[in-house]
Amino acid sequence: MDQRPLGIFDSGIGGLTVVRALHELLPGEKLIYLGDTARVPYGNKSADTITRYSREISAFLLTQNVKAVIVACNTASAYALAALGRELPVPVFGVIEPGVSAALVATRAHRVGIIGTIGTINSGVYQRRLRQRQPDIDITARATPLLVPLIEEDWLEHPATRAILEEYLQPLRLARIDTLVLACTHYPLLKPLLLSLLGRDIALVDSAETCARFVRETLAQAGRLAAADGEQPVDVYLTDLPVHFQEAGERFLRQGLRKVEVVAVDGK
Ligand code: DGL
């Protein structure tokens, strides 16, 4: 048993989808979230910058005595996970490996689509890991950078979002994918629209849920879950207080943001 909190971080508020999934599966774990709202987005930044930011945030989470660090951001998982895994004194979880495993279980035809930020798709990490584990897999990956602002605007069913998605999904439809990996913190909110556009037969891999399940299994196996002590709080730290963060954050978290504090993680 380990009563220390779990530390979760993301480029902004989108990673609250991972917090929500963790809180649902592991209500007895205290969760500490850091959203780097002062420096969001990560999706179009370089690997070096994202790795530096991720190190700074992890150092902050370690000051909170976390027992593990969970990289909720797909772009940071793509670029910084290996470095954090080598450097941090606690276990580090990302969203990619659990998503890859879930996609391989879900796909019948071995035709998988991936949508994510420019950084995530250009890193080629999902594509590489899928191919390593299933060499005959057919992968269609598409960067979909317009989706994050639309989701933050709460345009989840808006005709503009529908039209943009139609355009983005065109090559994935042509490739006749049967499984789509939602390789971005924000995309779980688009599930209803994606299902209506792609049909109910498509398997959607939600990287927030798959990551949360993986964390639960791994901690349970290692005997590191917290002892039952009732529902634990979610503490949210942000590096800036953007306009509408409260309302947007609560949509991602699907519950009230109880305590939000601003912190500097870059030593300035
Ligand atoms: N959190 C990012 C991700 O999952 C999306 C937002 C951003 O570009 O920072 O890749």
py3Dmol code that shows the C-alpha trace and the ligand (Angstrom):
import py3Dmol

protein = """\
ATOM      1  CA  MET A   1       0.000   0.000   0.000  1.00  0.00           C
ATOM      2  CA  ASP A   2       1.227   3.479  -0.845  1.00  0.00           C
ATOM      3  CA  GLN A   3      -0.739   6.536   0.308  1.00  0.00           C
ATOM      4  CA  ARG A   4       1.298   9.055  -1.689  1.00  0.00           C
ATOM      5  CA  PRO A   5      -0.558  10.891  -4.464  1.00  0.00           C
ATOM      6  CA  LEU A   6      -0.346  10.240  -8.192  1.00  0.00           C
ATOM      7  CA  GLY A   7       1.075  13.149 -10.212  1.00  0.00           C
ATOM      8  CA  ILE A   8      -0.430  13.801 -13.624  1.00  0.00           C
ATOM      9  CA  PHE A   9       0.593  16.467 -16.112  1.00  0.00           C
ATOM     10  CA  ASP A  10      -0.438  17.896 -19.448  1.00  0.00           C
ATOM     11  CA  SER A  11       0.207  20.941 -21.615  1.00  0.00           C
ATOM     12  CA  GLY A  12      -3.061  22.481 -20.448  1.00  0.00           C
ATOM     13  CA  ILE A  13      -6.490  21.479 -19.219  1.00  0.00           C
ATOM     14  CA  GLY A  14      -7.092  18.647 -21.732  1.00  0.00           C
ATOM     15  CA  GLY A  15      -5.298  16.131 -19.525  1.00  0.00           C
ATOM     16  CA  LEU A  16      -8.192  16.409 -17.086  1.00  0.00           C
ATOM     17  CA  THR A  17      -9.759  13.670 -19.271  1.00  0.00           C
ATOM     18  CA  VAL A  18      -7.047  11.364 -17.906  1.00  0.00           C
ATOM     19  CA  VAL A  19      -7.662  12.644 -14.363  1.00  0.00           C
ATOM     20  CA  ARG A  20     -11.377  11.947 -14.785  1.00  0.00           C
ATOM     21  CA  ALA A  21     -10.692   8.384 -15.969  1.00  0.00           C
ATOM     22  CA  LEU A  22      -8.240   7.806 -13.099  1.00  0.00           C
ATOM     23  CA  HIS A  23     -10.624   9.244 -10.525  1.00  0.00           C
ATOM     24  CA  GLU A  24     -13.436   7.013 -11.807  1.00  0.00           C
ATOM     25  CA  LEU A  25     -11.300   3.873 -11.670  1.00  0.00           C
ATOM     26  CA  LEU A  26      -9.298   4.747  -8.567  1.00  0.00           C
ATOM     27  CA  PRO A  27     -11.394   7.071  -6.397  1.00  0.00           C
ATOM     28  CA  GLY A  28      -9.215   6.223  -3.395  1.00  0.00           C
ATOM     29  CA  GLU A  29      -6.088   7.732  -4.963  1.00  0.00           C
ATOM     30  CA  LYS A  30      -5.220  11.338  -4.264  1.00  0.00           C
ATOM     31  CA  LEU A  31      -4.512  13.004  -7.629  1.00  0.00           C
ATOM     32  CA  ILE A  32      -2.307  16.030  -8.224  1.00  0.00           C
ATOM     33  CA  TYR A  33      -2.615  17.567 -11.679  1.00  0.00           C
ATOM     34  CA  LEU A  34      -0.349  20.127 -13.297  1.00  0.00           C
ATOM     35  CA  GLY A  35      -1.615  21.822 -16.455  1.00  0.00           C
ATOM     36  CA  ASP A  36       1.032  23.929 -18.189  1.00  0.00           C
ATOM     37  CA  THR A  37      -1.492  26.537 -19.307  1.00  0.00           C
ATOM     38  CA  ALA A  38       1.175  29.263 -19.558  1.00  0.00           C
ATOM     39  CA  ARG A  39       2.985  27.359 -22.326  1.00  0.00           C
ATOM     40  CA  VAL A  40       0.195  25.430 -24.064  1.00  0.00           C
ATOM     41  CA  PRO A  41       0.033  24.198 -26.846  1.00  0.00           C
ATOM     42  CA  TYR A  42       2.739  21.548 -26.998  1.00  0.00           C
ATOM     43  CA  GLY A  43       1.364  20.043 -30.219  1.00  0.00           C
ATOM     44  CA  ASN A  44       3.476  22.191 -32.531  1.00  0.00           C
ATOM     45  CA  LYS A  45       6.609  22.604 -30.380  1.00  0.00           C
ATOM     46  CA  SER A  46       9.981  20.893 -30.815  1.00  0.00           C
ATOM     47  CA  ALA A  47      11.015  17.691 -29.054  1.00  0.00           C
ATOM     48  CA  ASP A  48      13.716  19.562 -27.095  1.00  0.00           C
ATOM     49  CA  THR A  49      11.319  22.183 -25.767  1.00  0.00           C
ATOM     50  CA  ILE A  50       8.688  19.622 -24.796  1.00  0.00           C
ATOM     51  CA  THR A  51      11.302  17.504 -23.030  1.00  0.00           C
ATOM     52  CA  ARG A  52      12.565  20.543 -21.092  1.00  0.00           C
ATOM     53  CA  TYR A  53       9.027  21.511 -20.065  1.00  0.00           C
ATOM     54  CA  SER A  54       8.267  17.922 -19.044  1.00  0.00           C
ATOM     55  CA  ARG A  55      11.387  17.758 -16.855  1.00  0.00           C
ATOM     56  CA  GLU A  56      10.457  21.017 -15.117  1.00  0.00           C
ATOM     57  CA  ILE A  57       6.912  19.851 -14.444  1.00  0.00           C
ATOM     58  CA  SER A  58       8.082  16.458 -13.181  1.00  0.00           C
ATOM     59  CA  ALA A  59      10.441  18.212 -10.754  1.00  0.00           C
ATOM     60  CA  PHE A  60       7.449  20.157  -9.416  1.00  0.00           C
ATOM     61  CA  LEU A  61       5.363  16.980  -9.050  1.00  0.00           C
ATOM     62  CA  LEU A  62       8.212  15.293  -7.167  1.00  0.00           C
ATOM     63  CA  THR A  63       8.136  18.140  -4.639  1.00  0.00           C
ATOM     64  CA  GLN A  64       4.545  17.031  -3.982  1.00  0.00           C
ATOM     65  CA  ASN A  65       5.833  13.593  -2.969  1.00  0.00           C
ATOM     66  CA  VAL A  66       4.079  11.711  -5.789  1.00  0.00           C
ATOM     67  CA  LYS A  67       4.505   7.933  -6.052  1.00  0.00           C
ATOM     68  CA  ALA A  68       4.313   7.977  -9.877  1.00  0.00           C
ATOM     69  CA  VAL A  69       4.191  10.482 -12.726  1.00  0.00           C
ATOM     70  CA  ILE A  70       1.557  10.063 -15.429  1.00  0.00           C
ATOM     71  CA  VAL A  71       2.178  11.919 -18.666  1.00  0.00           C
ATOM     72  CA  ALA A  72      -1.396  12.609 -19.793  1.00  0.00           C
ATOM     73  CA  CYS A  73      -0.323  14.640 -22.809  1.00  0.00           C
ATOM     74  CA  ASN A  74       0.119  12.572 -25.962  1.00  0.00           C
ATOM     75  CA  THR A  75       2.667  14.977 -27.411  1.00  0.00           C
ATOM     76  CA  ALA A  76       4.762  14.929 -24.221  1.00  0.00           C
ATOM     77  CA  SER A  77       4.406  11.134 -24.059  1.00  0.00           C
ATOM     78  CA  ALA A  78       5.669  10.937 -27.649  1.00  0.00           C
ATOM     79  CA  TYR A  79       8.746  13.093 -27.031  1.00  0.00           C
ATOM     80  CA  ALA A  80       9.667  13.059 -23.354  1.00  0.00           C
ATOM     81  CA  LEU A  81       8.559   9.740 -21.892  1.00  0.00           C
ATOM     82  CA  ALA A  82      11.820   7.889 -22.492  1.00  0.00           C
ATOM     83  CA  ALA A  83      13.907  10.654 -20.862  1.00  0.00           C
ATOM     84  CA  LEU A  84      11.573  10.902 -17.845  1.00  0.00           C
ATOM     85  CA  GLY A  85      11.535   7.108 -17.466  1.00  0.00           C
ATOM     86  CA  ARG A  86      15.345   7.107 -17.284  1.00  0.00           C
ATOM     87  CA  GLU A  87      15.683  10.135 -15.006  1.00  0.00           C
ATOM     88  CA  LEU A  88      12.852  10.117 -12.461  1.00  0.00           C
ATOM     89  CA  PRO A  89      13.089   8.212  -9.174  1.00  0.00           C
ATOM     90  CA  VAL A  90       9.441   7.074  -9.436  1.00  0.00           C
ATOM     91  CA  PRO A  91       7.589   5.040 -12.106  1.00  0.00           C
ATOM     92  CA  VAL A  92       6.516   7.040 -15.167  1.00  0.00           C
ATOM     93  CA  PHE A  93       3.423   6.195 -17.201  1.00  0.00           C
ATOM     94  CA  GLY A  94       2.473   7.570 -20.607  1.00  0.00           C
ATOM     95  CA  VAL A  95      -0.593   7.261 -22.798  1.00  0.00           C
ATOM     96  CA  ILE A  96       0.998   5.626 -25.847  1.00  0.00           C
ATOM     97  CA  GLU A  97       1.715   2.044 -24.838  1.00  0.00           C
ATOM     98  CA  PRO A  98      -1.745   1.447 -23.316  1.00  0.00           C
ATOM     99  CA  GLY A  99      -3.336   2.949 -26.453  1.00  0.00           C
ATOM    100  CA  VAL A 100      -1.254   0.730 -28.727  1.00  0.00           C
ATOM    101  CA  SER A 101      -2.228  -2.377 -26.735  1.00  0.00           C
ATOM    102  CA  ALA A 102      -5.923  -1.447 -26.824  1.00  0.00           C
ATOM    103  CA  ALA A 103      -5.800  -0.784 -30.583  1.00  0.00           C
ATOM    104  CA  LEU A 104      -4.202  -4.174 -31.238  1.00  0.00           C
ATOM    105  CA  VAL A 105      -6.901  -5.911 -29.203  1.00  0.00           C
ATOM    106  CA  ALA A 106      -9.684  -3.958 -30.945  1.00  0.00           C
ATOM    107  CA  THR A 107      -8.673  -4.230 -34.599  1.00  0.00           C
ATOM    108  CA  ARG A 108      -9.986  -7.251 -36.486  1.00  0.00           C
ATOM    109  CA  ALA A 109      -8.775  -6.258 -39.961  1.00  0.00           C
ATOM    110  CA  HIS A 110      -5.436  -4.847 -38.737  1.00  0.00           C
ATOM    111  CA  ARG A 111      -6.323  -1.483 -40.258  1.00  0.00           C
ATOM    112  CA  VAL A 112      -5.830   1.240 -37.679  1.00  0.00           C
ATOM    113  CA  GLY A 113      -6.160   5.016 -37.886  1.00  0.00           C
ATOM    114  CA  ILE A 114      -4.457   7.513 -35.582  1.00  0.00           C
ATOM    115  CA  ILE A 115      -5.344  11.173 -35.090  1.00  0.00           C
ATOM    116  CA  GLY A 116      -3.351  13.539 -32.896  1.00  0.00           C
ATOM    117  CA  THR A 117      -1.350  16.750 -32.816  1.00  0.00           C
ATOM    118  CA  ILE A 118       1.307  17.491 -35.437  1.00  0.00           C
ATOM    119  CA  GLY A 119       3.977  16.592 -32.879  1.00  0.00           C
ATOM    120  CA  THR A 120       2.438  13.259 -31.926  1.00  0.00           C
ATOM    121  CA  ILE A 121       1.883  12.170 -35.515  1.00  0.00           C
ATOM    122  CA  ASN A 122       5.264  13.435 -36.762  1.00  0.00           C
ATOM    123  CA  SER A 123       7.098  11.691 -33.924  1.00  0.00           C
ATOM    124  CA  GLY A 124       5.986   8.391 -35.495  1.00  0.00           C
ATOM    125  CA  VAL A 125       5.945   6.776 -32.055  1.00  0.00           C
ATOM    126  CA  TYR A 126       2.460   5.241 -32.301  1.00  0.00           C
ATOM    127  CA  GLN A 127       3.170   3.998 -35.836  1.00  0.00           C
ATOM    128  CA  ARG A 128       6.487   2.457 -34.769  1.00  0.00           C
ATOM    129  CA  ARG A 129       5.090   0.711 -31.704  1.00  0.00           C
ATOM    130  CA  LEU A 130       2.075  -0.649 -33.587  1.00  0.00           C
ATOM    131  CA  ARG A 131       4.329  -2.027 -36.362  1.00  0.00           C
ATOM    132  CA  GLN A 132       6.771  -3.555 -33.892  1.00  0.00           C
ATOM    133  CA  ARG A 133       3.972  -5.480 -32.248  1.00  0.00           C
ATOM    134  CA  GLN A 134       1.919  -6.272 -35.370  1.00  0.00           C
ATOM    135  CA  PRO A 135       4.169  -6.169 -38.461  1.00  0.00           C
ATOM    136  CA  ASP A 136       1.348  -6.632 -41.012  1.00  0.00           C
ATOM    137  CA  ILE A 137      -0.670  -3.711 -39.681  1.00  0.00           C
ATOM    138  CA  ASP A 138      -1.995  -1.049 -42.031  1.00  0.00           C
ATOM    139  CA  ILE A 139      -1.748   2.395 -40.394  1.00  0.00           C
ATOM    140  CA  THR A 140      -3.240   5.679 -41.540  1.00  0.00           C
ATOM    141  CA  ALA A 141      -2.075   8.543 -39.336  1.00  0.00           C
ATOM    142  CA  ARG A 142      -3.303  12.087 -39.673  1.00  0.00           C
ATOM    143  CA  ALA A 143      -2.400  15.249 -37.764  1.00  0.00           C
ATOM    144  CA  THR A 144      -5.617  17.061 -36.874  1.00  0.00           C
ATOM    145  CA  PRO A 145      -4.457  20.352 -35.315  1.00  0.00           C
ATOM    146  CA  LEU A 146      -7.735  22.238 -35.724  1.00  0.00           C
ATOM    147  CA  LEU A 147      -9.578  19.945 -33.330  1.00  0.00           C
ATOM    148  CA  VAL A 148      -8.095  21.145 -30.010  1.00  0.00           C
ATOM    149  CA  PRO A 149      -9.371  24.747 -30.320  1.00  0.00           C
ATOM    150  CA  LEU A 150     -12.786  23.542 -31.516  1.00  0.00           C
ATOM    151  CA  ILE A 151     -13.126  21.228 -28.521  1.00  0.00           C
ATOM    152  CA  GLU A 152     -11.990  23.935 -26.094  1.00  0.00           C
ATOM    153  CA  GLU A 153     -14.661  26.153 -27.664  1.00  0.00           C
ATOM    154  CA  ASP A 154     -17.181  23.395 -26.800  1.00  0.00           C
ATOM    155  CA  TRP A 155     -18.133  23.014 -30.480  1.00  0.00           C
ATOM    156  CA  LEU A 156     -18.575  19.295 -30.049  1.00  0.00           C
ATOM    157  CA  GLU A 157     -21.534  18.975 -32.433  1.00  0.00           C
ATOM    158  CA  HIS A 158     -21.064  22.195 -34.390  1.00  0.00           C
ATOM    159  CA  PRO A 159     -21.394  22.057 -38.212  1.00  0.00           C
ATOM    160  CA  ALA A 160     -17.885  23.561 -38.523  1.00  0.00           C
ATOM    161  CA  THR A 161     -16.408  20.740 -36.433  1.00  0.00           C
ATOM    162  CA  ARG A 162     -18.375  18.206 -38.454  1.00  0.00           C
ATOM    163  CA  ALA A 163     -17.088  19.664 -41.749  1.00  0.00           C
ATOM    164  CA  ILE A 164     -13.470  19.755 -40.557  1.00  0.00           C
ATOM    165  CA  LEU A 165     -13.690  16.207 -39.233  1.00  0.00           C
ATOM    166  CA  GLU A 166     -15.184  15.001 -42.534  1.00  0.00           C
ATOM    167  CA  GLU A 167     -12.141  16.422 -44.291  1.00  0.00           C
ATOM    168  CA  TYR A 168      -9.674  14.974 -41.776  1.00  0.00           C
ATOM    169  CA  LEU A 169     -11.314  11.554 -41.768  1.00  0.00           C
ATOM    170  CA  GLN A 170     -11.341  11.178 -45.548  1.00  0.00           C
ATOM    171  CA  PRO A 171      -8.035   9.222 -45.843  1.00  0.00           C
ATOM    172  CA  LEU A 172      -8.974   7.076 -42.847  1.00  0.00           C
ATOM    173  CA  ARG A 173     -12.270   6.158 -44.447  1.00  0.00           C
ATOM    174  CA  LEU A 174     -10.516   5.353 -47.729  1.00  0.00           C
ATOM    175  CA  ALA A 175      -8.151   3.072 -45.820  1.00  0.00           C
ATOM    176  CA  ARG A 176     -11.220   1.324 -44.328  1.00  0.00           C
ATOM    177  CA  ILE A 177      -9.888   1.470 -40.777  1.00  0.00           C
ATOM    178  CA  ASP A 178     -11.840  -0.496 -38.169  1.00  0.00           C
ATOM    179  CA  THR A 179     -10.107   1.126 -35.171  1.00  0.00           C
ATOM    180  CA  LEU A 180      -9.255   4.763 -34.493  1.00  0.00           C
ATOM    181  CA  VAL A 181      -6.744   5.789 -31.831  1.00  0.00           C
ATOM    182  CA  LEU A 182      -7.696   9.137 -30.267  1.00  0.00           C
ATOM    183  CA  ALA A 183      -4.108  10.187 -29.632  1.00  0.00           C
ATOM    184  CA  CYS A 184      -4.801  13.471 -27.903  1.00  0.00           C
ATOM    185  CA  THR A 185      -6.062  14.471 -24.468  1.00  0.00           C
ATOM    186  CA  HIS A 186      -9.009  16.379 -25.942  1.00  0.00           C
ATOM    187  CA  TYR A 187     -10.459  13.881 -28.387  1.00  0.00           C
ATOM    188  CA  PRO A 188     -12.505  11.747 -25.957  1.00  0.00           C
ATOM    189  CA  LEU A 189     -14.981  14.650 -25.950  1.00  0.00           C
ATOM    190  CA  LEU A 190     -15.526  14.095 -29.690  1.00  0.00           C
ATOM    191  CA  LYS A 191     -16.502  10.438 -29.335  1.00  0.00           C
ATOM    192  CA  PRO A 192     -20.244  10.933 -30.022  1.00  0.00           C
ATOM    193  CA  LEU A 193     -19.537  12.927 -33.193  1.00  0.00           C
ATOM    194  CA  LEU A 194     -16.843  10.490 -34.356  1.00  0.00           C
ATOM    195  CA  LEU A 195     -19.215   7.565 -33.886  1.00  0.00           C
ATOM    196  CA  SER A 196     -21.930   9.333 -35.840  1.00  0.00           C
ATOM    197  CA  LEU A 197     -19.498  10.088 -38.685  1.00  0.00           C
ATOM    198  CA  LEU A 198     -17.672   6.752 -38.785  1.00  0.00           C
ATOM    199  CA  GLY A 199     -20.493   4.426 -37.752  1.00  0.00           C
ATOM    200  CA  ARG A 200     -21.007   2.425 -34.585  1.00  0.00           C
ATOM    201  CA  ASP A 201     -18.800  -0.437 -35.810  1.00  0.00           C
ATOM    202  CA  ILE A 202     -15.637   1.586 -35.476  1.00  0.00           C
ATOM    203  CA  ALA A 203     -13.621   0.923 -32.307  1.00  0.00           C
ATOM    204  CA  LEU A 204     -12.479   4.185 -30.714  1.00  0.00           C
ATOM    205  CA  VAL A 205      -9.405   3.880 -28.509  1.00  0.00           C
ATOM    206  CA  ASP A 206      -9.643   6.503 -25.788  1.00  0.00           C
ATOM    207  CA  SER A 207      -6.107   7.122 -24.554  1.00  0.00           C
ATOM    208  CA  ALA A 208      -7.402   8.552 -21.262  1.00  0.00           C
ATOM    209  CA  GLU A 209      -9.329   5.397 -20.335  1.00  0.00           C
ATOM    210  CA  THR A 210      -6.698   2.963 -21.544  1.00  0.00           C
ATOM    211  CA  CYS A 211      -3.979   4.825 -19.637  1.00  0.00           C
ATOM    212  CA  ALA A 212      -6.048   4.834 -16.442  1.00  0.00           C
ATOM    213  CA  ARG A 213      -6.673   1.086 -16.697  1.00  0.00           C
ATOM    214  CA  PHE A 214      -2.980   0.445 -17.276  1.00  0.00           C
ATOM    215  CA  VAL A 215      -2.003   2.552 -14.250  1.00  0.00           C
ATOM    216  CA  ARG A 216      -4.503   0.705 -12.070  1.00  0.00           C
ATOM    217  CA  GLU A 217      -3.257  -2.735 -13.170  1.00  0.00           C
ATOM    218  CA  THR A 218       0.398  -1.835 -12.759  1.00  0.00           C
ATOM    219  CA  LEU A 219      -0.026  -0.280  -9.312  1.00  0.00           C
ATOM    220  CA  ALA A 220      -2.190  -3.178  -8.174  1.00  0.00           C
ATOM    221  CA  GLN A 221       0.413  -5.723  -9.310  1.00  0.00           C
ATOM    222  CA  ALA A 222       3.142  -3.811  -7.519  1.00  0.00           C
ATOM    223  CA  GLY A 223       1.020  -3.524  -4.333  1.00  0.00           C
ATOM    224  CA  ARG A 224       1.224   0.283  -4.591  1.00  0.00           C
ATOM    225  CA  LEU A 225      -2.458   1.269  -4.579  1.00  0.00           C
ATOM    226  CA  ALA A 226      -3.615   3.457  -1.687  1.00  0.00           C
ATOM    227  CA  ALA A 227      -5.379   1.738   1.196  1.00  0.00           C
ATOM    228  CA  ALA A 228      -9.146   2.343   1.134  1.00  0.00           C
ATOM    229  CA  ASP A 229      -9.867   5.628   2.874  1.00  0.00           C
ATOM    230  CA  GLY A 230     -12.889   7.057   1.021  1.00  0.00           C
ATOM    231  CA  GLU A 231     -12.936   9.226  -2.062  1.00  0.00           C
ATOM    232  CA  GLN A 232      -9.800  11.331  -2.398  1.00  0.00           C
ATOM    233  CA  PRO A 233      -9.482  14.870  -3.790  1.00  0.00           C
ATOM    234  CA  VAL A 234      -8.168  16.071  -7.140  1.00  0.00           C
ATOM    235  CA  ASP A 235      -5.819  19.028  -6.669  1.00  0.00           C
ATOM    236  CA  VAL A 236      -5.248  21.124  -9.774  1.00  0.00           C
ATOM    237  CA  TYR A 237      -2.202  23.320 -10.349  1.00  0.00           C
ATOM    238  CA  LEU A 238      -1.908  25.511 -13.436  1.00  0.00           C
ATOM    239  CA  THR A 239       0.992  27.637 -14.653  1.00  0.00           C
ATOM    240  CA  ASP A 240      -1.439  30.385 -15.662  1.00  0.00           C
ATOM    241  CA  LEU A 241      -5.136  31.106 -15.149  1.00  0.00           C
ATOM    242  CA  PRO A 242      -6.526  31.427 -18.673  1.00  0.00           C
ATOM    243  CA  VAL A 243      -9.952  32.929 -19.332  1.00  0.00           C
ATOM    244  CA  HIS A 244     -12.698  30.273 -18.976  1.00  0.00           C
ATOM    245  CA  PHE A 245     -10.313  27.709 -17.437  1.00  0.00           C
ATOM    246  CA  GLN A 246     -12.856  26.919 -14.737  1.00  0.00           C
ATOM    247  CA  GLU A 247     -15.737  26.223 -17.097  1.00  0.00           C
ATOM    248  CA  ALA A 248     -13.565  24.427 -19.685  1.00  0.00           C
ATOM    249  CA  GLY A 249     -11.744  22.434 -17.008  1.00  0.00           C
ATOM    250  CA  GLU A 250     -15.009  21.254 -15.486  1.00  0.00           C
ATOM    251  CA  ARG A 251     -16.187  20.022 -18.901  1.00  0.00           C
ATOM    252  CA  PHE A 252     -13.052  17.905 -19.264  1.00  0.00           C
ATOM    253  CA  LEU A 253     -13.146  16.691 -15.671  1.00  0.00           C
ATOM    254  CA  ARG A 254     -16.955  16.300 -15.576  1.00  0.00           C
ATOM    255  CA  GLN A 255     -17.000  17.593 -12.021  1.00  0.00           C
ATOM    256  CA  GLY A 256     -16.299  20.822 -10.189  1.00  0.00           C
ATOM    257  CA  LEU A 257     -12.711  22.059  -9.955  1.00  0.00           C
ATOM    258  CA  ARG A 258     -12.358  22.175  -6.217  1.00  0.00           C
ATOM    259  CA  LYS A 259      -8.973  23.686  -5.650  1.00  0.00           C
ATOM    260  CA  VAL A 260      -6.945  25.432  -8.350  1.00  0.00           C
ATOM    261  CA  GLU A 261      -3.592  27.047  -7.628  1.00  0.00           C
ATOM    262  CA  VAL A 262      -1.143  28.835  -9.893  1.00  0.00           C
ATOM    263  CA  VAL A 263       2.485  27.731  -9.700  1.00  0.00           C
ATOM    264  CA  ALA A 264       5.663  28.500 -11.614  1.00  0.00           C
ATOM    265  CA  VAL A 265       7.539  25.410 -12.742  1.00  0.00           C
ATOM    266  CA  ASP A 266      10.291  27.041 -14.812  1.00  0.00           C
ATOM    267  CA  GLY A 267      12.082  28.621 -11.854  1.00  0.00           C
ATOM    268  CA  LYS A 268      11.152  32.167 -12.985  1.00  0.00           C
TER     269      LYS A 268
END
"""
ligand_1 = """\
10
DGL
N -2.353 17.810 -24.658
C -1.976 17.792 -26.054
C -1.889 16.332 -26.519
O -2.501 15.445 -25.978
C -2.950 18.577 -26.918
C -2.901 20.067 -26.702
C -1.565 20.683 -27.085
O -1.228 20.762 -28.282
O -0.846 21.054 -26.191
O -1.170 16.048 -27.442
"""
view = py3Dmol.view(width=600, height=400)
view.addModel(protein, "pdb")
view.setStyle({"model": 0}, {"cartoon": {"style": "trace"}})
view.addModel(ligand_1, "xyz")
view.setStyle({"model": 1}, {"stick": {}})
view.zoomTo()
view.show()
